[in-house]
Amino acid sequence: MLVRIVKMGFYKQNIEVFLQNFDDTKTRIRAFEGCNFLELYRDKNDPSIFFTYSYWESEAALENYRKSELFNTVWSKVKPLFSIRPEAWSVDKLQSLE
């Protein structure tokens, strides 16, 4: 399993546009083959910073999503809204406690 964390910053006037777009597409992203989990977080100290946190079956599954029409549609709507360059990390989960 691969965990993907993406940090995004938005201009204040674009936050609601981003949130609406995420709401409109989250179910399709989560249903994409190989995606096992999807969450959206908002920074406590800076409300213009958001993180997506997702689990993928493999790096290949994530790459399939990144090459998909769905990703291209989502990215084309979100990219112009950024106030900072997005950052992304692919990590392996080593431990989980609940």
C-alpha positions as CSV (number, residue, x, y, z in Angstrom):
1,M,0.0,0.0,0.0
2,L,1.1,3.5,-0.8
3,V,0.0,6.6,1.2
4,R,-0.2,9.9,-0.7
5,I,-0.1,13.2,1.0
6,V,-0.7,16.4,-1.0
7,K,-0.3,19.9,0.5
8,M,-2.1,22.7,-1.4
9,G,-2.5,26.4,-0.7
10,F,-5.2,28.5,-2.2
11,Y,-6.0,32.2,-2.6
12,K,-8.7,33.2,-0.1
13,Q,-11.2,33.9,-2.9
14,N,-10.6,30.4,-4.3
15,I,-11.2,28.3,-1.2
16,E,-14.9,27.8,-1.7
17,V,-14.4,27.0,-5.4
18,F,-11.8,24.3,-4.3
19,L,-14.1,22.9,-1.6
20,Q,-17.0,22.7,-4.0
21,N,-14.8,20.9,-6.6
22,F,-13.6,18.5,-4.0
23,D,-17.2,17.8,-2.9
24,D,-18.2,17.2,-6.5
25,T,-15.3,14.8,-7.3
26,K,-14.4,13.1,-4.0
27,T,-16.8,10.1,-4.6
28,R,-15.3,9.4,-8.1
29,I,-11.8,9.8,-6.8
30,R,-12.4,7.4,-4.0
31,A,-14.1,4.9,-6.3
32,F,-11.2,5.0,-8.8
33,E,-9.6,1.6,-9.1
34,G,-6.8,1.2,-6.6
35,C,-7.9,4.0,-4.3
36,N,-8.8,2.6,-0.9
37,F,-9.1,5.7,1.3
38,L,-9.5,9.5,0.8
39,E,-9.6,12.3,3.3
40,L,-9.3,16.1,3.2
41,Y,-7.7,18.1,6.0
42,R,-7.5,21.9,6.6
43,D,-4.6,23.5,8.5
44,K,-5.6,24.8,12.0
45,N,-3.4,27.9,11.8
46,D,-3.8,28.8,8.1
47,P,-7.3,28.2,6.7
48,S,-6.0,28.6,3.1
49,I,-3.8,25.4,3.4
50,F,-5.4,22.0,2.7
51,F,-4.0,18.4,2.6
52,T,-5.4,15.3,0.9
53,Y,-4.5,12.0,2.4
54,S,-5.2,8.9,0.3
55,Y,-4.3,5.2,0.3
56,W,-3.5,3.5,-3.0
57,E,-3.0,-0.2,-3.6
58,S,0.3,0.4,-5.4
59,E,2.4,3.1,-7.1
60,A,1.0,1.8,-10.4
61,A,-2.6,2.4,-9.2
62,L,-1.7,6.0,-8.2
63,E,0.0,6.5,-11.6
64,N,-3.1,5.1,-13.4
65,Y,-5.1,7.8,-11.6
66,R,-2.6,10.5,-12.4
67,K,-2.9,9.6,-16.1
68,S,-6.7,9.4,-16.1
69,E,-9.3,11.7,-17.5
70,L,-10.7,12.1,-14.0
71,F,-7.4,13.5,-12.7
72,N,-7.0,15.7,-15.7
73,T,-10.4,17.2,-15.1
74,V,-9.8,17.7,-11.4
75,W,-6.3,19.1,-11.9
76,S,-7.4,21.6,-14.6
77,K,-10.0,23.1,-12.3
78,V,-7.8,23.2,-9.2
79,K,-4.4,24.2,-10.6
80,P,-5.4,27.9,-11.3
81,L,-6.7,28.3,-7.7
82,F,-3.3,27.7,-6.0
83,S,-1.5,30.5,-4.1
84,I,1.6,28.3,-3.6
85,R,3.1,25.4,-5.5
86,P,1.5,22.1,-4.3
87,E,3.7,19.6,-2.6
88,A,3.2,15.8,-2.7
89,W,4.7,12.9,-0.8
90,S,4.3,9.2,-1.4
91,V,5.1,7.3,1.8
92,D,4.9,3.8,3.2
93,K,2.8,3.3,6.4
94,L,5.0,1.6,9.0
95,Q,2.6,1.6,12.0
96,S,-0.9,2.5,12.8
97,L,-2.5,2.6,16.2
98,E,-6.2,3.1,16.9
